Amino acid sequence: MTQRAHFLTLATPDLGAAGRFYRDGLGWTPLYDDPNEILFFQIAPGLVLGLFDAEKFDQDLLRDRETTGAQGLTLSYNVETREDVAATLTQWEAAGGRIVKPAQEGAFGGIFHGHVADPNGVVWEIAHNPGWSVSDDGTVHLG
């Protein structure tokens, strides 16, 4: 089996708030936007972030309403410099996010980072990691 993923779909209790944050606040361009069901953003070559209304998410999985949002998960947004970490956290906060952890040295992995939650509680790590890089084709190079 080929090692890959094309969609990262998160149950979203308030799809309207997600749209206002990502589309309106951050200026991301939707790949698809159905305000009653799902919102897709192309976030990398071959990778789409889907924000799926939580009630419809549970219906799709044929289960009673039990999803309350993403837990035990972070998404990462990497920036070029240490200074970009604080600036990006501030930008995301102005778009409607909540800073969970201000910019600081990371306890693990030699990075400088901070964390911000979107209006539905999805936590993003904003990080500068000089020990690795991403090629134009999306390939990650560690070390």
N, C-alpha and C positions, 0 to 999 in steps of 0.2 A: 504494500500500500504506500502511496506517495505521502510524504510528510508535508502537510499543508493545511491551512484553514483559509476560508474565503469570507466568512461572515462571523462577526463577534456580536451577538444579539443580547441585549440586556433588557430585562423587564423594567418598565418605567411607570411608577405610580401616577406621575403627572406629566403626560406627554406634552401638554402645552408649555409647561415650565421648561422642559428639555428643549423644545423648539426656540423659545425665547432666549435661552442661554447659548446654545450652540450656533443656531442660525442667526439670530438677531444680535446677541451680545458679542460672540466671538467672530461673527462674519463668515462662518463656514457655509459652503454651498451644498445644499441637499442634493443627493443623487435621486432621491425619491422622498416625497413628503405627503403622507395621508394623515391629516390632523386628527382623525378618529381612530387610527390604528398603529402606524409605524412611521419612523423617520430614519432614512439611511444617509450616511455620509461616507464617501470614499476617503479612507484615512491613510492608505498606503497602496503601493502597487499590488493589485489582487486582493485587497482587504477592505471590507466594508464594516462600519460600525452601525448596527441597527439598534434603535431605541423603540421598543415594542410596548404598547399599552399593556400594563400588568394584567388587567382582567382578560384581555384577548390572548396574552401570553399563556395564561393558565388554561383558557379554553382550547388553545392549540395543542396543549399537552394533555388534554382530556382529564383535567383534575379540577377540584373545587378551588375557589380563590384562596391561595395560600402565599403567593409571592408578594413580598413587601419591598423588594428592591435588592440591589446588588450588595452582598456582604462578603468579607474575606477576599476582596479583589481590588487591585489597583491597576489603572492604565497609566502608561508613562508617556510623557511628552518631553522630548529631549531638546535642549537648547545649546547654543554655541559657547556661551561664556557663563561664568559664575554670576556676573551682574544680570544676565538675562533671566536667571531663576527668579529673583525678587521682582523684576519688572513684569514677568509673565504672570506670577502669582497675583500681582496687583491688577493686571489687565483682566484676569479671569474673575477676580473678586468684583471688579466694576461691572462685569457682565452678569453678575448674579450668583457667583460661586461663594463659598465660605472657606477661608483659609483654615486648614486643620493643623498644619505645621508650618511655621515660617521658614524662610530660607536659612539653611545651616549645613554644617558638615554632616554627612551621613555617618551613622554608626557602623555601617557595613559597606564594603566595596569601594571605598575611596572616592565617593561622589559628593557633590554639593547639591542639595535638593531641598524641596519643600513640598507640601501636599495641599491640594484644594479639592473641595467636594462640589459637585454640580448641585443644582436645586433638588435632585432626587437622591442625593447621598452617594453618587458614584465618585470614588476618590481617584484623583489623578495625581501622579507624582510628576512634578516639574523638576527636571534634573539636568545637571551638567556633569558628564562623565568623561574626563579626558583619556581614560583607559580603553575606550572603544569608540567605534565609528560606524556610520551607516553609509554605504555606497549609493550612488545615484539610482541603481537598480533595486534598492531596498535591502540588500544583503547586509546583515549585521556582522561586524568584525570585533571579536572580543580580544582584549589584551594587546 
